[in-house]
């Protein structure tokens, strides 16, 4: 049995046009308030890696002075909180584009119980905050020497 299906090409094109409009609206039609909110809701990017002696957290904080952020540790939760301000050194505020993020930020990290919270250290260098979280001595991996006594695996005749 053969079925004949009629298509309305005008409706097909209208559907494509609606899809294109939806994509452009989602991408390009942010209001100033939405753009402002986007700039306010940012967080520094972070790398975290683990070595034998410690866990290291590195956060990108370009343009942020040490006086503009705080680092705290409470109940094994490390909190980085601060603000990157837009320096208004352009006369007349005639910006054509602002792509960098500004505003307040907060990042929190749950630390494992293996961290020695009494010896945490931090330094800010070239816009990168480096937090060193040393491991407690008792949880560091160590080689255990096995003492061998007698002839291991030797059979005895009886």
Beta strands, then each sheet from edge to edge (+ up, - down):
strand 1: 46-50
strand 2: 54-60
strand 3: 69-74
strand 4: 77-84
strand 5: 103-110
strand 6: 121-125
strand 7: 128-134
sheet 1: 1+ 2- 7+ 6-
sheet 2: 3+ 4- 5+
end
